[in-house]
Amino acid sequence: MWSTQACAQGKFRFKSINQVGLLVGASKPAFQMQSVNGVSYRGYSVGLGVGMDNYYFKTIPLFVQVRKNILTRTATPFVYVDLGANLPQDKEVETSGQASKFSSGLYYDIGIGYAAPVWKPVGLNVSIGYSRKETSENRVYGFLGADGRMESYDYAFRRLSLKLGFSFW
């Protein structure tokens, strides 16, 4: 088993990581999902990720993930960094008396975790990280011509990110 892992460490391999989790911060806890697909080589993996983030506003993080295994064994702690854009799910929202336009912002998540094989080629991942998503809102009141007042808001949500998922290679 050890020699198989050592040989596999020297090859580029496709890797898919699919996770669900909980975001906890100053606002009420919220659900998240992520899928990261890329390649792994010698304990490193790099992939493109997309997610669904329901914390305060529903957004879609689009990011690059870099992950590094700490040990050369199949069961190992790891560190990771996600960096990319936070896209609003709804770019424009209208309610009676106001209209809001949302803009994209920065997204990142930095953390640690543990990966363990379940059965070949599936592994279990658990992680904890610090996550931040940014977005901005331009809100117009009386958009039908009554008031015409405009307000701008910049949001930066800092949260604890707890994730559980499976990886496939």
Phi, psi and omega per residue, in radians:
M1 nan -0.734 3.138
W2 -1.099 -0.758 -3.119
S3 -1.187 -0.578 3.085
T4 -1.099 -0.756 3.133
Q5 -1.151 -0.750 -3.127
A6 -1.084 -0.679 3.103
C7 -1.201 -0.696 -3.122
A8 -1.182 -0.468 -3.140
Q9 -1.109 -0.440 -3.078
G10 -1.559 0.086 -3.109
K11 -2.031 2.584 2.965
F12 -1.312 2.294 3.127
R13 -2.355 2.514 3.020
F14 -1.176 2.479 3.116
K15 -2.461 2.338 3.087
S16 -2.159 2.233 3.130
I17 -2.092 2.126 -3.108
N18 -2.178 2.161 -2.976
Q19 -2.373 2.691 2.934
V20 -2.164 2.760 -3.115
G21 -2.931 -3.034 -3.097
L22 -2.205 2.350 3.074
L23 -1.894 2.198 -3.069
V24 -2.212 2.210 3.121
G25 -2.739 -2.582 -3.124
A26 -1.230 -0.508 3.086
S27 -1.541 3.073 -3.114
K28 -1.149 2.604 3.142
P29 -0.984 2.609 -3.085
A30 -2.447 2.775 -3.114
F31 -1.500 2.558 3.026
Q32 -2.442 2.697 3.022
M33 -2.383 2.607 3.096
Q34 -2.562 2.597 2.967
S35 -2.359 2.190 3.139
V36 -2.136 2.230 -3.133
N37 -2.258 2.287 -3.113
G38 -3.008 -2.539 -3.114
V39 -2.214 2.690 3.028
S40 -2.155 2.589 -3.136
Y41 -2.762 2.149 3.058
R42 0.876 0.789 3.072
G43 1.516 -0.125 3.070
Y44 -1.809 2.597 2.946
S45 -2.439 2.511 3.138
V46 -2.314 2.325 -3.138
G47 -2.728 2.879 3.037
L48 -1.648 2.381 -3.093
G49 -2.202 2.667 3.037
V50 -2.438 2.571 -3.098
G51 -2.545 -3.116 3.011
M52 -2.289 2.178 -3.043
D53 -2.183 1.980 -3.091
N54 -1.725 0.303 -3.102
Y55 -1.352 1.978 3.126
Y56 1.136 -1.054 3.003
F57 -2.035 2.564 3.027
K58 -1.364 2.117 -3.137
T59 -2.366 2.937 -3.139
I60 -2.157 1.747 3.052
P61 -1.237 2.328 3.063
L62 -2.173 2.080 -2.916
F63 -2.640 2.948 2.973
V64 -1.879 2.337 3.104
Q65 -1.997 2.344 2.986
V66 -2.058 2.231 -3.095
R67 -2.264 2.452 3.119
K68 -2.270 2.130 3.024
N69 -1.264 2.418 -3.130
I70 -1.395 -0.685 -3.127
L71 -1.908 2.889 3.103
T72 -1.619 0.094 3.106
R73 -1.476 2.917 3.118
T74 -1.234 -0.588 3.019
A75 -1.682 2.051 -3.000
T76 -2.689 2.568 2.920
P77 -1.258 2.762 3.114
F78 -2.534 2.838 2.989
V79 -2.093 2.666 3.141
Y80 -2.565 2.742 3.035
V81 -2.408 2.214 3.000
D82 -1.927 2.334 3.121
L83 -2.504 2.252 3.132
G84 3.131 -2.573 -3.057
A85 -1.939 2.574 3.056
N86 -1.891 1.919 -3.066
L87 -1.753 2.273 3.106
P88 -1.176 2.456 3.097
Q89 -1.185 -0.765 3.091
D90 -1.955 1.973 -3.131
K91 -1.301 -0.537 3.125
E92 -2.325 2.338 3.121
V93 -2.304 2.231 3.098
E94 -2.056 2.300 3.010
T95 -2.232 3.060 -3.094
S96 -1.120 2.117 3.090
G97 1.525 -0.063 3.114
Q98 -2.699 2.728 3.062
A99 -2.355 2.402 3.127
S100 -2.138 2.431 3.023
K101 -2.072 2.218 -3.117
F102 -1.846 2.517 3.132
S103 -2.055 2.755 3.106
S104 -1.232 2.829 3.096
G105 -2.667 -2.990 -3.116
L106 -1.327 2.550 3.016
Y107 -2.348 2.325 2.944
Y108 -2.622 2.751 3.132
D109 -2.595 2.167 -3.122
I110 -2.187 2.268 -3.106
G111 -2.916 -2.981 3.140
I112 -2.267 2.808 3.124
G113 -2.862 -3.004 3.121
Y114 -2.425 2.310 3.110
A115 -2.057 2.364 3.125
A116 -2.438 2.429 3.113
P117 -1.210 2.480 3.059
V118 -1.809 -0.991 2.972
W119 -2.741 2.584 -3.054
K120 -1.173 2.227 0.075
P121 -1.832 0.790 -3.079
V122 -2.050 2.385 3.073
G123 -2.236 2.733 3.096
L124 -1.804 2.369 3.131
N125 -2.161 2.432 2.984
V126 -2.347 2.404 -3.095
S127 -2.606 2.801 3.046
I128 -2.383 2.398 -3.104
G129 -2.661 2.997 3.034
Y130 -1.797 2.175 -3.053
S131 -2.158 2.561 3.077
R132 -2.423 2.330 3.011
K133 -2.255 2.459 -3.138
E134 -2.116 2.573 3.027
T135 -2.731 2.832 3.068
S136 -2.283 2.709 -3.100
E137 -2.323 2.319 2.957
N138 -1.911 2.052 -3.065
R139 -1.971 2.234 3.111
V140 -2.000 2.180 3.091
Y141 -1.659 2.549 3.121
G142 1.106 0.730 -3.069
F143 -1.116 -0.165 3.083
L144 -1.576 0.166 3.043
G145 1.891 -0.107 -3.058
A146 -1.280 -0.963 -3.002
D147 -1.890 -0.964 3.133
G148 1.314 0.163 3.139
R149 -1.272 2.441 -3.126
M150 -2.171 2.434 3.062
E151 -2.267 2.565 3.105
S152 -2.098 2.432 3.131
Y153 -2.281 2.404 2.994
D154 -1.984 2.190 -3.105
Y155 -1.943 2.406 3.021
A156 -2.365 1.890 -3.085
F157 -1.756 2.042 3.109
R158 -1.835 2.216 -3.033
R159 -2.504 2.835 2.958
L160 -1.596 2.290 -3.089
S161 -1.977 2.032 3.105
L162 -1.950 2.148 -3.052
K163 -2.290 2.584 3.073
L164 -2.384 2.352 -3.129
G165 -2.946 -3.036 -3.134
F166 -2.090 2.568 3.018
S167 -2.079 2.566 -3.137
F168 -2.235 2.408 3.087
W169 -2.478 nan nan
